Amino acid sequence: MKRFLSSAPRYSCLIYKPMAAQLFITVLTMTAFAPTFGNLLMTGWDDQWQVTNHFTSGGFTWNNLRSIFTEAYGTQYSPLNQCLYTLLYILGGYNPMLFHAASLLFHIANCSLVYHLLNTLLNDGTRLPQHQKAPISFFTTLLFAIHPLQAEAVAWISASKILLNTFFYLLATQAFIRFLHDNKPRHYALTLLFFVCSYGCKEQALIFPVWATWLFLFYGHKPWSPFVLKSLVPFYFISLLFGLIFIYGISSAQNADSLPAYTITQRLVFCCYSLVEYITKWYVPCNLLYLYPFPMHPGEALPVWLLTYPLILTIAVLTLWSKFRYRAVVAGSSFFLIHLLPVLHIIPIGRSAIVADRYIYLASVGLSFIAVYYLVNYYQKQAASIRQYILPVVALIFFALGTYTFLRTQVWHDTESLRRKMKELKTTTKITSLKKKTTSIEAYFIN
């Protein structure tokens, strides 16, 4: 254990060997999510229509593929994710273990891509010594891999579009960074291809042009240079086009009652509430729910308690403002905000929940990076007599997180196990929003 965060480079250590580090993360990830192999389909929580449908059982025929790529089934447009379901059905029918194994495989692949992304950005954009960069990449990826909030995205088959979207999104990021290094057209073309594929899994991919702009700035390009503008215009054009298609062709297909008609002021308060909830639940994962309803119906006044969240967020920003002069904090915070922006309700989205565990899936890398960065720096500054106590504490924290993830994965065994957990929460929690929306929660299990 003492060699995990050595004060001097020890390349015999596991974390300084990328292949060994990723293998270790993979083993821990599979252990934390092991119960998913025995989980069933959630027949009362969207799997009954998102997974078991005529597209899945229809095979790769021309008519079925045409329908998959041209229809927004259930107001969901994720054709590549549906193609994954169809492929898995061809291989083993509606075998739950096969579907869960595919989700876990994509999560492990995303962990590997996150690890490579962190290594690349740390090597290209910082002057940190190797004995700091390696632990930061390793522990940030490990935190991303086994955090309890990831259980929903990994253990719920219907959430696999989050995993697949992230997979293509990170491939697009990797290709784009290569394009920034060598300016080769093939890497730019690959970026466009993976970007489109990412959108074919989840509409949250539309934020990629903003992320690409951030990468240009990170690598020292002037934002209004011809090279930057020429490179970014196609991404923003495609994003705008897909966004309009999604808003007017997909979201408009929803029933009017399913689209919350909140005012801009209310949505800004929701944004503050969501940010505080995501941050606190990532750093202190307790009282985790599976549906976080809006605290009131459209047309109702904002509850007084909800108005405290803009104040909390303002105080937090002002208190920590001095920290934003550090590049690591800016990088982690901007990564988090960019990739959470599509679900912060600034732009209305047809969702019944104000926050969702799965929405922080990729954005969480930014929060993990900040925490690990300060942990590694704190460790490096301590005397050897202090370090010997830090490592066991860190190991215990990761063990606790992995154990919690293991237990939360079991909750997603089937609809009944989730129903029992929700009943427990209804009797033990005093969260106002949960009480006010009990009917909505029960409706999810019925429909």
Secondary structure, 3 states (H helix, E strand, C coil): CCCCCCCCCCCCCHHHCHHHHHHHHHHHHHHHCHHHHHCCCCCCCCHHHHCCCHHHHCCCCHHHHHHHHHCCECCECCHHHHHHHHHHHHHHCCCHHHHHHHHHHHHHHHHHHHHHHHHHHHHHHCCCCHHHHHHHHHHHHHHHHHCHHHHHHHHCHHHHHHHHHHHHHHHHHHHHHHHHHHCCHHHHHHHHHHHHHHHCCCHHHHHHHHHHHHHHHHCCCCCCCHHHHHHHHHHHHHHHHHHHHHHHHHHHHCCHHHCCCCCHHHHHHHHHHHHHHHHHHHHCCCCCCCCEECCCCCCCCCCHHHHHHHHHHHHHHHHCHHHHHCHHHHHHHHHHHHHHHHHCCCCCCCCCEEECHHHHCCCHHHHHHHHHHHHHHHHHHCCHHHHHHHHHHHHHHHHHHHHHHHHHHHHCCCHHHHHHHHHHHHHHCCCHHHHHCHHHHHHHHHC
